[in-house]
Every structure is written in C-alpha cells, then in structure tokens.
C-alpha cells in the first residue's frame, strides 16, 4: 500500500485502492481529515485519466469525470456503501480509455 494512505483510509477502502493500483493508477495526493468525520480525498492518475475519490460524512463520490458521463454511468450521486460505489466505479473504469 502507498505510504501516503492513512491507516484509517486503508481500513476503509484499502482493498479497492490495491485494485486501482493493480489497474495502473497511482496516488497523486491523499488527504485525511480525522477531525472532520474521517473525511478523505484521494487523487489518482492512470495515463490521461485522473479521478478524485471523496468520502464526505461517510458517503463516497467521484470527481474528474464529465458531468454527462457521470449521469450515464451512474456515478452522479453520493453512495452510502463503499461496495456499491466501487462496483460502479470499476465498471466505468473497465470501459474508460
């Protein structure tokens, strides 16, 4: 696991990050806010694809994808479940260039 990933982030989504790393993504920035509900922001890049995974008050969202595309692929909303969020994200990334 990337050393910039806080242990609490790793506990929450570490297996998903490992899968993203295996798919060629690398962390550009990682911020953890323990005093703000354990929120975090992770910026990842693979080639020309840049995404930002955000956990805000226990909900997961994505930035870095065009709004129209977010709607099309089902990533337009906040997800309460990391499993559901990453399932949709990985389906999107499988088809992304």
C-alpha positions in Angstrom: 0.0 0.0 0.0 1.2 3.5 -0.8 2.7 5.1 2.4 0.7 8.3 1.8 -2.5 6.4 2.7 -3.6 6.9 6.3 -4.3 3.7 8.2 -8.0 4.7 8.6 -8.3 5.1 4.9 -6.6 1.8 4.3 -9.0 0.1 6.8 -12.0 1.6 4.9 -11.1 1.1 1.2 -7.6 -0.5 1.1 -8.6 -3.5 -0.9 -10.2 -1.1 -3.5 -7.1 1.0 -3.7 -5.0 -2.1 -4.2 -7.2 -3.0 -7.2 -6.8 0.5 -8.6 -3.0 0.3 -8.2 -3.1 -3.1 -10.0 -5.0 -1.4 -12.8 -2.2 1.2 -13.2 -3.5 4.0 -11.0 -1.0 5.9 -8.8 -1.8 8.3 -6.0 -1.0 12.0 -6.7 -2.4 13.4 -3.5 -4.1 11.9 -0.4 -5.7 14.0 2.4 -7.3 12.6 5.6 -9.3 14.8 7.9 -9.8 12.9 11.2 -11.5 15.8 12.9 -14.0 16.2 10.1 -15.9 12.9 10.4 -12.9 11.0 9.0 -13.4 12.6 5.6 -10.7 12.0 2.9 -9.8 12.9 -0.6 -7.6 10.8 -2.9 -6.4 12.0 -6.3 -5.4 9.2 -8.6 -4.0 9.1 -12.1 -3.5 6.5 -14.8 -2.2 7.9 -18.1 -4.6 10.7 -19.1 -7.3 9.6 -16.6 -7.4 11.5 -13.4 -10.0 10.9 -10.7 -10.7 12.1 -7.2 -12.3 9.8 -4.7 -14.0 11.7 -1.9 -15.5 10.4 1.4 -17.5 13.1 3.0 -19.5 12.3 6.1 -19.5 8.6 5.3 -20.6 9.0 1.7 -18.4 8.3 -1.4 -18.3 10.4 -4.5 -16.1 10.9 -7.6 -14.7 14.0 -9.3 -12.8 14.2 -12.5 -15.4 12.7 -14.8 -17.5 14.8 -17.1 -21.0 15.6 -15.6 -22.8 14.0 -18.5 -20.7 10.9 -18.3 -21.3 10.7 -14.5 -25.0 10.5 -15.2 -24.7 7.9 -17.9 -22.5 5.5 -15.8 -24.4 6.0 -12.5 -21.7 7.9 -10.6 -23.7 11.1 -10.3 -24.7 10.6 -6.7 -23.2 10.1 -3.3 -23.1 6.4 -2.2 -23.5 5.3 1.4 -21.8 2.0 0.6 -18.2 1.8 -0.5 -19.0 -1.6 -2.0 -21.7 -0.1 -4.2 -19.6 2.9 -5.1 -16.5 0.9 -6.1 -18.6 -1.6 -8.0 -20.0 1.2 -10.2 -16.6 2.9 -10.5 -14.8 -0.3 -11.6 -17.4 -0.9 -14.2 -16.9 2.6 -15.5 -13.1 2.3 -15.5 -13.2 -1.0 -17.3 -14.7 0.8 -20.3 -12.7 4.1 -19.9 -9.7 4.8 -22.0 
